[in-house]
């Protein structure tokens, strides 16, 4: 349920309710807190997300712990009687322990934080003031920085925030209050959260926080400032002032007496105690006796250990407790508080020990001095006298009037450690190995002979079988095959229908994922046994090459088939050229070429693939030439398209052996576009048997004589040559079947000057060619896989080839981790027919995806079983016990590994376990199953992940686990993404009327503002994050920004200009070149900008950030920090999607953390599209179909 609309509609109602109860002081704050919850805070909490604030949210980003909330968390502990009203029996070490434990729990989970105290955020009652001061001083001894500010507008706080950039504030919201103090503090804390949200910071709730394993689980309240009008906000402000006055009144009630002297310098503990006794200024006898006992307990604490201070609860008459709590301790607290602020001495208080002395003085006043001992009594009396009091005033018998309470005796607490013993136990299996163990056996007399005899006679011969699930009565291993066909005809039809549906779904998904991928047919390993054991034939002519006649016939037949394919390919291509020559426009030809490239005929012939793309390149060039108009418009789009075709042709036939003239045509294209510095590198090597004369003549014959704008002339230029013979040409003699457009004049200069780029080729590549650069990283061909693996992938393949070697692979998404797992599967399939490899996926959707890819990639027909199987809690496809590749979820595999029934037959067959998304082991839900698999796996494992927070630490633990299993271990980490992620910020347009009228009449709002990665340094980073990567165009803009600040940099960076840095490159840039350039630019940023210039607003760093930041983001900086309402978000979402459509960036994935909100977004977009479609049908708008906008 959303409260935004309720706030807007109920604004007047809120005012009327507030005006009714603001005059009633008893319920005023309670109702104010309740109204604030209803109007704003309940909605904030409802949208809060429960998560691990370190692993899932902040990581290593700093945050702030509210010191007042931390102290209240300690003092509100239900097992701690410290600082509570009407309960003086507190013990300070317990509070210090709770404080240290909380801080230690944060630090042990790698949290980065400071503790901050704001003066305006103090909501302590009188009895907590001393405890607060002592704990604040104790915080400074924990090694965590403690900072103090006036309020959120304090310039020191603003400076700290601008430098450190804390991500959020961890604090308490007060919870559900059940007393006057709780109501007051809860109301003030909620208002404090409101101020933090108004300052554009989020809040992590301290109340309800849980430390689970290595996680810190709590609710994150994203900033959501309330939208109150001035009148409602004013009423809440009045109640806030009233709440602060109540706390101030309580604090003033226990101020030190007027006789308090704070001028004396306190240097040691005796002087501290003397000053405390002197400053209390008690005069009546009862208070003086209590003061003497309190002083004695302070001296006594120096002689007692922690164990000796453990005392049972003390029962004292209520009227004496009232005197102690209401009139004695408040004054002592106030004095101690001011003394604590003046000294660095540690102050320790033990309320239970003090009450014990009071009880002894009430019941046995004459024994107190003997109990204290001579040394403590002497020290107390000395301090008493030094404070100006007479020893004659000490008369503990004055407390005897309170000795009228009758209570049962409390036994003394035995502090000696009692030895622990075990119950008697005897079993033949355990007796022998444990006979030397020095266990203390209790003296419990029990007649176990009958019990042992009963066990021997009744159950000794009955074997125990763990054959069922621990949570149900279902069998772990079914007695019949899962895929057994029913004998009943009707049941058989239902069974067959389910099998067909399952297989059909897998097949459809496989086709969508892999397209026309040809599967790998793997023969049964047992099928080659007889052939391998057969006796080899004797070779009497070992030194002579024996050519069998059957081999000659096979080679001749293969050549004949290939020649036939060649002839048919030539004939088919000439027919296609003839049909395209008859088309009216170049656009029609390009559309026809799209379908031609998918033809099986083209796929079967490499030279035809090259020539089809050459013709496509020819069509694009001719269309550009014929449609060119002398304008200032950019030609970036068509230039990129031409270069993509050039690289496509070169990648199909890099040495141009299949089509020699292609190299010289591409050379002309590069020269005509202005890439002549790379033209000499287009042809890698001349084809064997082809002379330069033949190639040149071929190229010359393919040129037009001149440009002719008439359509008839264009058609004649592309007229297909007449068929001379059906004989195929050799690759060296192959000519184009059409005439390519002439791009150079006879002198070899570009004929069309408008085609030339207007910048250095390197800068053009950085600006436009980044998405199409070669992504390989030290790639080399490897016969083990069908693709060209990078260096890190070859290292992974080598690890798979080595027996009993586990591996952890950490690489970004889309880097190729899954292809490594496919090789592991293929290896297991080829080695044996009964070996099993298991693929673990964290979700059922990923299970189906992986199973579909396996279905499309491998084919192996087993005699008894299937190639693959799926096993989840919801469904099974094929028999998991009779397959070679099992795709499942971690919970299922953990159950299988723990099953004794599988331990004898199924578990020994495991060869490898692949754990995809292995970082899921850190999740609270399901993480234990992953850990069980790693600890119980009897075979090597392959861990795959892209998002391990601390890969080195996790790998060290995993390596130790694998070594204990007898496996070696390899760690492979690849840090570079295959495809970059661009960040954009959508700015809500202000000039829209809020009505979507359709895509035909839609004009883009240009609301998408690009976020340069280096502009994020404005957040106050002291170093560049290791995972901050730059695209090629980002490096160019970064260099230009640095070049603009060269005077302030005081460094010559001309060597980093793109032309100079890549001057030795003879071909187009690759991604590895961009990484090298990126690292060089980052060195300048780190050395000259981030070093001691973070806080200087005039430093080059801020100038660099301003240059890289989109001007629209800068102009709307304040508006960006205000979250839109739900109505604003949903109303403008259709325009965001339309902008994506206009920029050809659909399909898109829209997501949010709230699943129901995702459904609302989908329904909103659908309703807006349907409404626009209805309006279009009525003629009020252009024709629009909801299917025109694709959302995934």
Order of alpha helices (4+ residues) and beta strands (2+ residues): alpha-alpha-alpha-alpha-beta-beta-alpha-alpha-beta-alpha-beta-alpha-beta-alpha-beta-beta-beta-alpha-alpha-alpha-alpha-alpha-alpha-alpha-alpha-alpha-alpha-alpha-beta-alpha-alpha-alpha-alpha-alpha-alpha-alpha-alpha-alpha-alpha-alpha-beta-alpha-beta-alpha-beta-beta-beta-beta-alpha-alpha-beta-alpha-beta-alpha-beta-beta-beta-alpha-alpha-alpha-alpha-alpha-alpha-alpha-alpha-alpha
